[in-house]
Amino acid sequence: MSNVTLHISKNFKELLQFLKSISFSRAIRVGIAVTLPVLMGIQLGYFEIGLALSFGAFWSSPSDVSGSFRHKIKGILISATLVMIVSFIKGYLHFQLWLLLPVLGLLTFTIAYISIYGFRASLISFSGLMALVLSFANESEELEIYQYAVLIGVGGLWYLLLSKAWHRINPKAETEEFLSETFLLTSELIETRGKLVNPHEDHEKLQSKLLKLQSDLTTNHETLREILILSRRTSGWSNYQNKRLLIFVQLIEMLETAISNPVNYHRMDVLFNDHPQYIKRFQDLIFEMSYQLRMISEAGNDHRKLPKNDFMRQCFENVRRDVALLRETKYYEEYLMLQNLLEYQEKQFEKLKSIKRLLGDPNSTEINVIDRKKAKRFIAPQDYDPKLLLRNFSFRSTIFRHSVRLAVTVMIGYALGSIFAFQNPYSILLIVIVIMRPSYGLTRSRAKDRMIGTLIGGAIAFGVVFMIQDPYVYGIMGVISLVIALSLVQKNYKASATFITLSVVFIYAILSPDVLSLIKFRILDTLVGAGLSYAAMLWLWPAWEFVEMKESIEKSVKANKDFLHKIIEYYLLKGHIPTSYNIARKQAFLETSNLSSAFQRMTQEPKSKQREMNKVYELVVLNHNFLASLASLSTYIQHYDTTEASERFKTATEKIAFNLERVVQCLKDKTCNGAGASSEDTTLFDDQLPVFNYLEINTLKSNDTETLRELQEAHLVWEQLEWLFSISGRMLKLSASVKLD
């Protein structure tokens, strides 16, 4: 019985979380924006005007996504303008099929090509495509073309007004939800790192999970960074925004520390195999940290629910006591390794305490203020140069190919729908623009989910309509289904497709009793549209990921090389950490995340297109391990006073940087011969390493912390340099042999 209760409680919590989510809130907003004008139009006798306003609001809504509110406003305004222009043009497209098809294809290509300007532009493009396709479904009999187009634009402004009012009512919603999600993702990432401590776990599986989590977390950071840094500062908001920005900074540093590794995994595995008692000690500590982050996420703004530190402190005491035993028993190297690992966890604990301190006193005004001018440098500005359109006007551009592919598929879909007398040819086009994406994997996944969702939705709708014959019930259920469908688009596309089908059937059932015919054609349209989309991805200028993989690896290696240079520079010069250092760190994490995402897309493609999978996977993992090692160095040198850099340090880092430069060259140059030279340098590199004689640490006096600190620094830094050189050498050999052309 307790298990059943627990299950019910868990599902109830998830339901409440969903109802509080910004996705559900946005869907409610769209539902109001769409239904209110129609209801008022019916009530006042201006149904056509109300319908036009509803269409305008609905078509402008895709730009209302998470991010800076100023960017949202601009996106919705541009969407409203675009759908107004498209509706005006569509009003005059009364051509014969042979002439309509090329015009339709040209319009589709032009609108889709707007996506070249980034993510928000792709949403504006989607609004335009929806307006183009759905305009075929509704042609006003009472309004002139220009009147209808203007009302469509006014509908977009109506949605903008509603969105702005909604934001005024609850301006903190997005910030709080994304912070909560960041806490949860960071918690899961730390827990995964804790599992990696155990040498008996499946490291390959955990490593893959780690890559996915890091990618999700980096994407989450990008959105939260935009929300916090680009939001307007008002007197009532300033303290709140500053606190959340400081919390965000702590979470970014927790990510860096979480992926840090004092030594390479092999050495750590050997240590824990020889001393298994330390596995549980460190895992207890790491898992408690993960648990506390989850509790912080659930606590929200209720500081009374924040977790206490008592158990965490006890975990630290246990670890310190056991690590000290290694010093007493003369396991000197093991002592230094675990002492460094322990100090990394202590730094995590400090960041955790800082977060709880910032959340625990909501009225405090004594907080550091982050310079927003410097903070804006962390947000990469989108290039809106018109020349970008010309630079990408070739089949080398993924967006260009996608736009051409979409245009051709839309033409074929409309021709089939017209020639074979489908009930609504525009339904095929709608399925095509909703399903088709630039990547094969996502298109295939959406096509499958759409078909399954439509079949399930059709079956449910038929059962409901068969039992209930009340148009008012249909109207209510149609709106509820639309809201649920829109709120699930990003989370569960299959369920979203099910509710979209329900919404369409219920609304159509109000106008016509022939519901069975609608369901039949709805399923047929979906099958044809999904089939066309899938076939187009396979045969019409396909964009296989292996073609872009070299560039993705190259960008990530370059970003890691830049981060390495900033670490070297800071280690040499000391002083304050410059903003450029943190920007280089952010870029390294971002490009590593992008590389991981590119590899995930490659795994979803046909086996025949998965070129050099083993080598590519190894390069992705090595690149991630290289960043983890850099993060270890970065974390250490930021928190401790380090000694003066020796000539051997400079020589070693130069060789590592040189290896990375050669990796980049190998990825560019097909005739690269980088495999042999690396092994020659190994001996030279080893000659540069210091002769590291482990002193009898237990003979040091308890207050001789300086000598102990120098030993820890030497151990961590030189272990990492040796590890970095080893990774860069293996990457060089792989990049010289991998063939992705």
N, C-alpha and C positions, 0 to 999 in steps of 0.2 A: 504493500500500500504506500509506503514511504517513497518508493521509486516513482509510482504513478503521480503522487503529489508533487514530487520534485520536477517531473516532466511537465506537469500542468503549470507549475510556478515558472519554469524556464520559458515555456511558450507564451505565457501571459506577459512576462517581462519583455520578451522580444516583440510582442504585439504593441505594448505600450511604447517601446522604443521606436517602432515603425511609425506609430501615430504622431510621435513628437518630432520625427525626422523632417529635415528641410525638403526632402523629396516629396513626402506626403503633403507638406505645407504648400509647396509649389504646385502640386497637382490640384489641390483645393482652389488655389488662386486661378489656375487655368479654367477649372470647372465653373467658377463664378463668372469669370470674364466671358466665357462662351455662352452660358445659359441665361444670364441676366438680360443682355440685349434682346435675345429671342423672346423671352417672356414678356418684356416690356413692349416689344414690337407687336406681339399678338394682342396684348391688352389694349394698346392704343390704336391698333389697326394699321401698323406700319411694319408688317412682318418682313418684307424685303429689306428694309433698312436695318432692322434688328439682325437679320441673317448675315448681311454684309459686314456689320460691326463684329459679329461673332467670328466670322471667317478671318477678319483682319487681326483680331486678338489672338486667335488660335495659331495663325501662321507666324505671328511675331514672337510667340512665346518660347521657341527653342533657344533663343539667345539669353534667356533668363537662367543662367547656370551659375554655379558657385564661383566666386572671385570678387574682385573690386566692384563696388556698386556703381562707380562712375563708368567702368567698362561695360557693365550691364546696360546702363542707360543708353550709352552710345550704340551698343549692339542691337537693342530693341528699336531704337530710332532708325538705324540703317536698315534693319529687317522690315520695318513698317514702310519705309520708302521703297525698298526693293519689291515687296509684294504688291504695292500700289502700282508700280511701273509694269510689273509682270501681268497683273490683272488687266491693266489698260491695253497692253499689247495683245493679250489673249482674246480680248473682246473683238479684235479684228481678224482673228485667224479662222475665217470661214472659207477655207480653200478646199480644193479637191485633194483627195488622199495623196496623190503623187507629188503635189506641191507642199502640202502640210507636213509631210514626213521630214524633208530636209530642213524646213523652218523650225520644226519641233526639235530636231537634233541639234541645230545651231544654238537655239535658246538654251537647251539643256547643257551643252558644252560650256557656253559662256557663263551661266550661273554656277555650274560645278567648279569651274576654273578659279572662282573667287577664293576657294579653299587654300590657294597657294599662300595666303596671308595668315595662316595659322588656325588654331583650334576654334576661336570665336568666329573667325571668318567662315569656317566650315559650317557652323551652325546658322549663320546668316544665309549661306548658300543653300542649306537644307530648307530654310523658310521659303526662299525663292522657288525652289523645286517643288515644294508642296503646293505653293500658290499656283504654279504653272499646271500641275497635274490635276489638282482638285477643282480648278476653274472649269475643267471639262464637265465636271459633275453638276455645276450650277450656273446657269445663265439667266440673269434677271430679265423678267418680262416687263417690269414696270419702270425700272431705272435705266437711264442712258448709260453708255459705257463709261464715260468720264465720271458720272455721278457714282456709279458702282465702285470705280477705282478709288475715288476720293474717300468714300465711306470705308473701304478696306484700310486705307491709311489711317483714318480716324479710329478704326477699331484697334490698330496697333498702338495709337496714342492712349486709348482707353486702357489697354493692358498695361502700358507704362505707368499710367496714373495709379492703377490698382496696385502694381508692384511696388511703387514708391510709398504708397500709404501703408502697405503691408510691412515694408522695411522699417518705417517709422514706429510701427506698433511693437515690433520685436527685432531691433537692430543687432542684437547679440547672437541670434540663433545660429547663423552660419559659423561664426567664430567658435562658439561653444561646441557645436557638433564636430567640427574638424579637429579641434583640440582633443575632444574625447576620443575620436578615432585614432589620432596620433598616439595618445596614451596606450590604447589597446594594441596598436601595431608595434609600438616600441616594446610593450610588455611581451608580446609573442616573439619578437626578435630576440630579446634577452633570454627568454625561456629556451629558445632553440639553441642559442649559444651555450646555455647551461647544459643542455643535453650533449653538446659536442665535447664537453669535458670528459665524458665517459668514453674510453677507447673501444668499448664493446658495442656501442650504438652503430647504426648504419650511417656512417659519415657522408656517403654520397647522397643519400636521400635527404639528410638534414641540410647538406650544403645547397642542394637544389631549392629546398624550402627557404633557406636563408636568402638566396638570390632573389626569389620571388617576393619575400617580405621586404627586402631592402628596396626593390623596385617600387612596390606599393607605397612604402613609407616616403620615398623620395618624391613620388607624384603627389602624395598628400602634403608634403612640405612645400612644394611649389605653389599649390592652391592657397594654403594657409599663409604663406609668405606674402602673396598678393593681397589677400584680405586684410592682413594686419598692417602692412607697410603702406599700401596705397589708399587706405581708408582715410576719410577726412577726420581731422582732429577738432573736436568741439570741446568747450569747457567742461561739460558734464561727462564727456567720454574719455578725456585725456588720460586720467589715472587708470581707468579700466584697460584702455588700449596698451598703455605702457607696460602694465603688469602682464597682460597676455603675450606681449612681444618678448618680455623677459623670460616667461615660461617657455615660449617657443625656442628661444636661444638655448635654454637648458636642455630641451628635448633634442635639439640638433647635436649638441655636444654629447648627449647620452648615446645617440646613434653612433657617433664616431668612437666613443669609448667601448660601446658594445661590440663592434666588429673588430676592435683592436685585439691583438694576440701577442703576448710578450715573446713567445718563441714560435717556431713552426709546429704544426700539428703533430708531426712524427715525433719530435723530441718530447712534446707534452704527453703523448700517448705512452711513450717508454717510461716516463716518470710516474704516471698514474698506474701503469701496470706493476711497477716495482713497489709503489706505495698506494695501494687501492683505498686506504682509509681516508685519503684526502678528497676522493671523488665526492663522497656524500657531504663532506664539510663544505666544499665550494658550491656544490649544487644546492644545498639548503640555503646558502647565502644568495645565490643568483636567483633561485626560484622565489624566494621571499621578496626580492626586489621586483621581479615580474608581477607577483601577486599584488604588491602595493600600488603599482601603476594601474592595474585593473581596478583596484578599489578607488583610486583617485578619479578614474574615468567615471565610475558609477556614482561617486559622491557629487559630481557637478560643482555647483556653487555652495553646497551645504558643507561648510568647514567642520561641522560636528561629525561628519561621516569619514573624515580623513583618517587613514590608518596611523596607528601609533608606531613608535620606533623600538619598543622594548624587545620584541623578538629579533629584530634586525641586529640590535646591539649584541644580543646573546650569540647570534650566529657569528658576528665578527670576533667576539671573544674566543669562541671555540676554534675558529680558523687561526687566529693569532697564536693561541696556545700550541696548536698542533704544528704550525709552521716553525715556531721557535724550537720545537723538539729536533727538527732537522739540523738546526745550527748546533745544538748540543751534541748530536750524534755524528757530527762532522760530515754530513751530506751537504757540502758547501755549495756546489752548483745547483742542486735541487732547491736548497734554501733560497738562493738568489732568484731562481725562476719563480717559485711560488710567492716570494715576498713581492716581486714585481706584479704578479697577478693579483695578489691581495690589495696592493695599493691602487690598482686600477679599479677594483670594486669599491674601495674607500672613496675614490673620486666620484664614482656613480652615486654613492650614498650621499655625498655632499650636494650633488645636483638634485637628488630626490628631496632632500631636506629644504633646499632653496625653493623648489616648486611648491612644497607643502606650506612653506612660510609665506609665499606670495598668495597662495589660495586661502590660507588660514586667517588672514586679517584683511578682509575686504575694504575696511575703512582707512587703512594705512596709506599715507601719501609720501612716506619717506622711502622712495625707491629711486633707483638709478634711471635716468632717461636715456634712451638710445637715440643717437643722432640719425634722424630719418633720411637726411640727405645721403649719408654714407650707406644706410640700409637699402636705399633704392638702387644702389649699385649691384645688389644681389639679384635684382629682377632684370632678366634679359629683355630689352625692349624689342617689340615686334617690328620688323622692317616692312614699311608700307610704301616703299619706293615703287612707282609705276613700272620702272625698268625691270622689276622682279618678274612681271608678266612675260616680258620678252626673253629674259634669261632662262625661264623654265618652259619656253615654247618649243619643246622637242620631246621625242620619245624617251630621252634619258631621264626626264622628270617623272616621278611616280604620280604626282597629281595630274599632270598633263595626260598621261596614259589612262588614269582613272576617269578623267573627264571625257575623253574620246570613247572609252569603253562604255561608260554610262549613257552617253548620247546615242551610240549605235544600238545598245540594248533597248533603250526607250523607243527608238524608231521601230525596231523589230517587234517589240511588245505591242505597240499601238497598231502596227500593220496586221499582226495576227488577230488582235481583238476586233478590228474592223472587218477584216476579210471573212473571218469565221463567225461573225455576228455574236460575239460575247455580249452578255447583258450590259456590262459596263467596262469598256476597254480601258478607261482611266484607272480602274482598280488594279490592272496588271502593272501599269506604270507606277502606281503608288507603292506596290509591293517591291518593285525593282529599286526605287530610290531609297526606300527604307532599309532594304536588306543589303544592297551592294555597298561595299567599303573598299578602300584601296588595297587592303591585305586579303589574301586568299583565306586564311584561317578564320578571320572574323566573319567574312561573307558566308563561308560554309556553315559556321556555327549558327549565324542568324537565320540562314535559309532553313536549316533543320528545325530550329526552335520555332520559327514562324509557322512552318507546316504543322508541327505537332500541336502548337498552341491553337491554331485555327481549327483543327479537327476536334480538339477537346472543347473549345468554345462553341463550335457549331453544334456539337452533341448536347451540351448543357442548355444552350439557347433554345434548341428545338423542344427539349423536355419542358422548359419553363413556359414557352409560348403555347405549347399544347395544353398545359394545365391552367394557365391564366389568360384571360381575354379582357384585360383592363388597360386602356391606353395610358392612364395616369401612373399605374404601376410600372408600365414599360418605360415611361419617361424618367421616373425616379431611378429605376434600375439601370437605365442607360447612362445617366449622369454619374451614378455611383461607380459603375463599371469603368467609365472613362477616367475618373479620378484615380481609381486603383491601378488601371493600366499605365497611366502616365507616371505614377509614383514608383512603379516597378521596372520601368524601362532600363535603368542602369543596373539594377540589382538582380533581376530575373527576367530575361527577355521572353522566355517561353511562357511564363505566367502572364506577362504583360500582353503578349499576343492573344492569349486566351481571353482576357478581359476586353481587349480592343474588339475582338470578334463579337463578344456579348453586347458591347455598347452599340456597335453598328446594327446588329440584328434587332435589338430592342427599339432603337430609334426608328429603324425602317418599319418595324411592326406597327408603329403609330400611324404611318402613312399608307401602308398597304397590308392587306391580309395574306398576301402570297409570300409568307415567310420562308416556307420550304424551298421555294425557287431561289430566294436570296441566299440561303445557306449553301445550296448546291453550287451556285455561281461564285460565291465567296471562296469556297474551298477550291474550286477549279481555277479561279484567278490567282489564288495563292500558290497553287502547284505550278502554274505556268510561269508566274513572276519569279518564284524561287528557282525553278529549273533554268530559266533564262539567265538569272544572275550567276548561278553556279557555273553554267556552261561558258558564259562570258569571261569569268575569272580564269577558266582553264585555257581558253582558246583565243581570246581577243587581247593581244598585247599584255600577257600576264606579267605581274611584277613579283618575281620570286625573291624571297629574302636572301638567298645565297649571293645574289648579284650585289646587294647592298652591304653584305656582312663584312667585307674587308674594310669598307669605310667606317662602319660602326666600331669595329675593333680599333682602327686607326685613331678615331676621335677619342676613344676611351684611353688608349695608351698615351696619347698626347696630353690629355688632361691629367693623367697620373704623373707624367714627366714634369708638367708645370707645377703640380703640387709638391713633387720631390724637390724641385728647384727652390720653392718657397720655404720648405722645411730646412734645406741646407743653408739658405740665406739667413733664416732666423737663428739657426744653431750657431752660425758664425758671428752674427752681429749682436744677438741678444736684444734686450730692450722690450719695448711694447710691441704687441702683435699687430702688424699693419692690416688694414682692411683687405688689401690685395691677397694676403695670406688666406683669410677666410673665404674670399671669393674663389680662389684656386681650389680650396678644399671642397666647397659646394659644387664646383664644376666637375671635379673628379668623381664625387658621389653621383652626380646627375648623369654623367656619361657612362659610368659603370652600370647604372640602372637602365639607361637606354640600350646598352649592349645586351643586358640580360633579357629585356623585353624583345629585342630583335631575335635573340636565340629562341625564345619561347614561341614567337611567330613562326620561325623556321621549323620547329618541331610539329607544327600543325599542318604543314604543307605535305603534298604527296611524297612518298618515299623516294621517288625518282628525282625529286628536286632538293632533297636533303644532302647536299654535297659535303663531303668531308666532315660528317657529323661528329665523330669522335674527336678529331683534331680541333674543330671549332669549339666543342664543349670544353675541352682541356684548356684552350686559350681563354675562354670566358672565365673558367674557374681560377686559372693562374692570374688573370688580370684582377679578379676580385681579391685573391689572396695577397696580391701586390698592394692593393689599396688598404687591406686590413693591416698589413705590415707598416705602411706609411702612417695609418691612423695610430698605430702603437707609438711610433716615434713622435708623431705630432702631439698626442696626449701627454707623453712624458715630458717633452721639452717645454710645453706650455705651463706645466704645473710645478716644475722643479728648476732650481738654479743649476745649470749645467756647466761643466768645465770648458775651458777653451778648446776649440776644435784643433786637432792635430793635423799635420801634413798627411798622415796615413788616412785620416777621416776624409780629407779632401780628395785624395787619390782614389779611395774606394768609391765614394759617391760619384766621382767623374766617370768611373768605369760602368757603374750602374746606369747612369744617365746616357752614356754612349751606347750601351746595349739597347736601351729603349729607343734611341734615335735610329739605330739600325733595324729595330723591329718595324718602325714606321716606314723606313726605306724599303724593307723587304715586302711590305704589304703593297707598296706602290710599284715596285720594280719586279716584274715577273722573273727576271734572270738573276735575282738576288742569290748569293751564295753565302749565307750567313751561318750555316751550321758548323763549319769547321773552326772558324776563328774563335768561337766562344770557348771551346775546350782549351785552346792555347792560353787564353787569358785567365783561366781558372787558377793555374799555378801562380801566375803573376799576382792575382788578387789575394791568394792565400799568403803570399809573401808579405803583402801589405798589412795583413791582420796582426794585431799585437800577440806576443806570446803570453797567453792568459794563464798565469799561475794562480790557482785559487788559494788564497791565504787562509790561515786557520781563523775563521771568522769568530769562533767562540773565544779566542784569546783577546779579542778587542774589548776595550773597556766599554761599559754600558753607555758612557757619555761620548764615545768616539763615533758620533753619528756622521761626521764628515767623511771619514775613511770608508765607512759602510756605504754611504751614499755614492761615493766615487766607484766603489765596486759594483753597486747595482747599476749605475749608469753605464759603466764599461760593459757589463754583461748584456744589458738590454740593447744598447746601441750596436755593439759589434755582432751580437746574435742577429739583430735585424738586418744589418748591412750584409752579412753573409747570406741570410735568407733572401733578401732582395736581389742580390747578385745571382743567386741560384735560380730564382724565379725568372729574372730577366733573361738569363741564358737559355732556359727551357723555352721561353716565349720566342726567343730569336730562332731557335732550331725549328720550332713549329711553324713560325711565320715564313721561314724559308722553304718549307716543304708543302704547306697547304696550297691547294689549287682550287680556287673558287670562281674561275672564269669560265 
